[in-house]
Amino acid sequence: MLGAVAAALQERKAEGWLVGGSVRDRELGRFSPDIDVVVTGDASAISREAARRLGLPWFTLSEEHRAYRVVGEHDHLDVAAARGGDIQSDLAERDFTINAMARPIGAGGALGGLIDPHGGLPDLRAGRLAAVSAHIFSDDPLRLMRAARFSHVFNLDIDAGLRAAVRAQAAQIVQAAAERTAAEMVLTLDAGRAGDAARLWHDLGLLHALLPEAGAGDGTVPSRPAPDALFAALDRLEESLANGGIPAARLEQSVDGAFSRATALRLAGVLAGVPAEKIGRVARRLKLSSPMMSFLATAARMSGWGALPSVTPAPDRPGREAVLFLWAAAPWEPEVLVLATAADGGATTTAAAQALLETWQVREAPGARHLPFDGNGLMSELGLDPGPRLGAALRAARLSWEAGEAGTAEEALAAARAALE
């Protein structure tokens, strides 16, 4: 891609620089498929020419900032006009010193020497996150979340001055667009170590600013764990995810295309104890998808279930309480179980969760025994019309069957009849 950019720059008689995360990641030896470039001259025309040479589509990211994206199959190229018209002015407007480095793009895409007016490379090597200027958060309050993300993802110590600034201005995060805030949360939690992420958000004052429904960790939300208990539960959740607490094939499935299943679990863990009736408010404010809202609401509701029900020793007879629990947790049964294990951490809960997970796996396996009739069959057998009585009869038959009480169609029909008496 840099070769196409270089050719476009030459054609337009413009200058261009590789900037930001692209430079930072190269200095860290990290592969990044995405490329960030700033240019002098007409950024739109340069983007269009680079896209033409690459045979790829492009679109406008921001008219205001004259920023454009060329979209590859597995990567993208972002081209923006240099703020202030030159690279020094552009770097002075960036957020953190580690993101305020550049390399000039030469012929054929060759990169020139490092431009580092704010000491980003020394900070990067020292493992330090520092601000470029005192006004980075007034320019863009989302940078409050970005400070936490960069610290967490790259294991950087936040400079004392920057830490004080984040704490002082944490409440301003509500001024950032909700979608951008949610995206920063995802990127932070994607890195794992959810307990450490939550500790950092809490220390910086961002956790309460992000999730006022959770209270300030001061007991104002009675069902909410104290901060140390919350962090410990998130640490246990990470251990469970690493040790196969959820079947690998399921863990690989995305919840909604934005949240991986692991990251969705981490967010649910961060929200532990938030009353179920407030979860919808959180999800709507962060503009989360319907699947994520469903998952978080189910997790919150099931957290109030109490002790996990036990499963009977007979594998084909799990018992009513186990089946009712799994019904209530559907379609998020494994996720609810791993959250319950993380929240409690005790051997009894862990054993009960494992037994319930095995029961769920048996029920979901190909060839599993299913109730030998449906609603139409039940209407025919019992002379019922569609409606609440049919629903009650079918539920009773299904519960009897899945609990292992009924082993034949006749026994399941008897359970349905009993429900109507």
Secondary structure, DSSP 8 states (H G I E B T S, - for coil): -HHHHHHHHHHHT--EEEETHHHHHHHHT---S-EEEEESS-HHHHHHHHHHHHT--EEEEETTTTEEEEE-SS-EEEEEE-GGGSHHHHHHTSSBGGGS-EEEB-GGG-B---B-TT-HHHHHHHTEE-BSSTTHHHH-TTHHHHHHHHHHHHT-EE-HHHHHHHHHHGGGGGGS-HHHHHHHHHHHHHTS-HHHHHHHHHHHTHHHHH-GGGTTSSSSSTTS--HHHHHHHHHHHHHHHHTTSS-HHHHTSBSSSSSBHHHHHHHHHHTTT--HHHHHHHHHHTT--HHHHHHHHHHHHHTTS-S-----SSTT---HHHHHHHHHHTT-HHHHHHHHHHHH--HHHHHHHHHHHHHHHHHHSTT----S--HHHHHHHHT--SSHHHHHHHHHHHHHHHTTS--SHHHHHHHHHHHH-
